[in-house]
Amino acid sequence: MKLNGQVAIVTAAAGAGIGQAVARRFAEEGAQVVISDAHAKRAQEVAQKMRTDYGREFPAFGCDVTRRDQVTAMVSAAMERFGQIDILFNNAGINKLEPVWEMADETWHLVLNVCLTGTFYVTRAVLPHMIRRKRGAIASMASVAGWIASDAGQAHYCAAKAGVMA
């Protein structure tokens, strides 16, 4: 119960991968976990399953991290409910493979907006609460792709993940 009494927000927590695994691990360690995902229905389903598995409530939010209004609403709701945010796990990301010479502007912007701008928006939204309390932890998922350029149509993803690391 290393995280007992702490509140964590996990973005992209309703998929089958890292986000949900982190949310569950935080819950096992006693944290109050806010389940956030771009897919509201999926977030609700995961929160319900976690309620069953852990015997307590897990607030769930449909939150597109590229939308400042949705990020602000999620963070405000978490603060209203719990009065604090101790941990942020930025997990939201996306990739769509396209070679640079064929890449649509929309593809470039989608990947940069979700991976990099979304990380910025959520981090910026929680920081004032952490600064006020003089405590908090933020972890942002990156990728080895941020260090090693790829010729597999991932220029946008590599740039975004390098930006997250920076």
matplotlib code that plots the C-alpha trace (Angstrom):
import matplotlib.pyplot as plt

x = [0.0, 2.8, 0.3, -2.4, -4.0, -2.6, -4.6, -3.4, -4.6, -3.8, -4.4, -5.3, -6.1, -8.9, -6.9, -5.6, -2.0, 0.3, -2.3, -4.7, -1.8, -0.5, -4.0, -4.4, -1.0, -1.6, -5.0, -3.2, -0.9, -3.9, -4.1, -7.4, -7.1, -8.9, -9.5, -9.1, -9.5, -10.5, -13.2, -15.7, -17.6, -14.4, -13.2, -16.6, -16.2, -12.7, -13.7, -16.6, -14.4, -11.9, -14.7, -15.6, -11.9, -10.8, -14.1, -14.0, -15.0, -12.9, -14.0, -13.9, -13.7, -13.9, -11.0, -9.4, -6.0, -5.9, -8.9, -7.9, -11.6, -11.8, -8.5, -9.5, -12.8, -11.2, -8.6, -11.2, -13.5, -10.6, -9.8, -13.4, -13.7, -10.4, -9.0, -5.5, -3.6, -0.4, 0.5, 0.1, 0.8, 0.8, 0.2, -2.0, -0.4, -1.1, 0.8, -0.2, 2.6, 3.1, 6.4, 7.3, 7.0, 3.4, 2.4, -0.8, -0.6, -3.6, -1.5, 1.4, -0.8, -2.8, 0.3, 2.0, -1.2, -2.0, 1.6, 3.2, 0.6, -1.7, 1.1, 1.7, -2.0, -2.5, 0.8, 0.1, -3.4, -2.1, 1.1, -0.5, -2.1, 1.1, 3.1, 0.6, 1.1, 4.9, 4.6, 3.7, 5.1, 4.7, 5.7, 5.3, 5.5, 8.0, 9.6, 13.0, 11.7, 12.5, 16.2, 16.4, 15.0, 12.9, 12.5, 9.3, 7.0, 7.3, 9.0, 6.0, 6.0, 9.7, 9.5, 6.7, 8.4, 11.7, 9.6, 8.1, 11.6, 12.8]
y = [0.0, 2.4, 4.8, 4.8, 8.2, 9.4, 10.3, 9.4, 10.3, 7.9, 9.0, 6.3, 4.0, 2.0, 0.2, -3.3, -2.1, 0.0, 2.5, 0.0, -2.0, 1.1, 2.1, -1.4, -1.4, 2.1, 0.7, -2.3, 0.0, 1.9, 5.0, 6.5, 6.3, 8.5, 6.4, 8.7, 7.7, 9.2, 6.5, 7.4, 4.1, 2.1, 4.3, 3.5, -0.2, -0.4, 1.7, -0.7, -3.8, -2.2, -1.4, -5.1, -6.2, -3.7, -3.0, 0.8, 3.5, 4.7, 7.8, 7.5, 10.3, 10.4, 12.8, 13.6, 15.0, 17.2, 19.2, 21.7, 22.0, 18.2, 18.1, 21.1, 19.4, 16.1, 17.7, 20.0, 17.0, 15.1, 18.0, 18.5, 14.9, 14.2, 17.6, 16.7, 15.1, 13.4, 11.4, 12.0, 9.2, 10.6, 7.5, 8.8, 8.2, 7.3, 6.3, 6.0, 4.8, 6.9, 7.8, 11.5, 12.0, 10.7, 11.9, 14.0, 17.1, 15.7, 12.6, 14.7, 16.9, 14.0, 12.2, 15.3, 16.6, 13.3, 12.4, 15.7, 18.4, 16.2, 15.5, 19.2, 20.0, 17.4, 18.2, 22.0, 21.3, 19.3, 21.3, 24.2, 21.7, 19.9, 23.1, 24.5, 21.3, 21.2, 17.6, 15.4, 13.0, 13.1, 10.2, 10.6, 7.6, 8.0, 5.5, 4.4, 5.9, 9.3, 8.4, 6.3, 7.6, 5.1, 4.8, 2.8, 5.8, 7.1, 10.5, 12.2, 9.6, 9.9, 13.7, 13.6, 11.1, 13.0, 16.1, 14.2, 13.2, 16.8]
z = [0.0, -1.0, -2.6, 0.1, 0.4, -2.9, -6.0, -9.5, -12.9, -15.7, -19.3, -21.9, -18.9, -20.6, -23.3, -23.0, -22.5, -20.4, -19.2, -17.7, -16.2, -14.5, -13.3, -11.8, -10.2, -8.6, -7.3, -5.8, -4.0, -2.5, -4.8, -5.7, -9.5, -12.1, -15.2, -18.3, -21.9, -25.2, -25.4, -22.6, -22.8, -22.5, -19.6, -17.8, -18.5, -17.1, -14.0, -13.4, -13.7, -11.3, -8.9, -8.9, -8.6, -5.9, -4.1, -4.4, -6.8, -9.7, -11.4, -15.2, -17.7, -21.5, -22.1, -25.4, -24.3, -27.4, -26.1, -23.4, -22.3, -21.6, -19.8, -17.6, -16.8, -15.9, -13.6, -12.0, -11.4, -9.8, -7.6, -6.6, -5.7, -4.0, -3.2, -4.5, -7.3, -6.4, -9.5, -13.2, -15.6, -19.1, -21.3, -24.2, -27.5, -31.1, -34.2, -37.8, -40.1, -43.2, -44.9, -44.7, -48.4, -48.4, -44.9, -44.8, -42.7, -40.7, -39.8, -38.6, -36.5, -35.1, -33.8, -32.5, -30.9, -29.0, -28.0, -27.3, -27.0, -25.0, -22.5, -22.2, -21.7, -18.9, -17.2, -17.3, -15.8, -12.8, -12.0, -10.2, -7.8, -7.2, -6.8, -4.3, -2.2, -2.9, -3.9, -6.8, -9.4, -13.2, -15.5, -19.2, -21.5, -24.3, -26.6, -27.8, -31.1, -29.6, -29.6, -32.7, -35.9, -37.8, -41.6, -41.1, -41.5, -37.9, -38.3, -36.6, -33.7, -33.3, -33.1, -30.7, -28.3, -28.5, -27.5, -24.5, -23.3, -23.7]

ax = plt.figure().add_subplot(projection="3d")
ax.plot(x, y, z, "-o")
ax.set_aspect("equal")
plt.show()
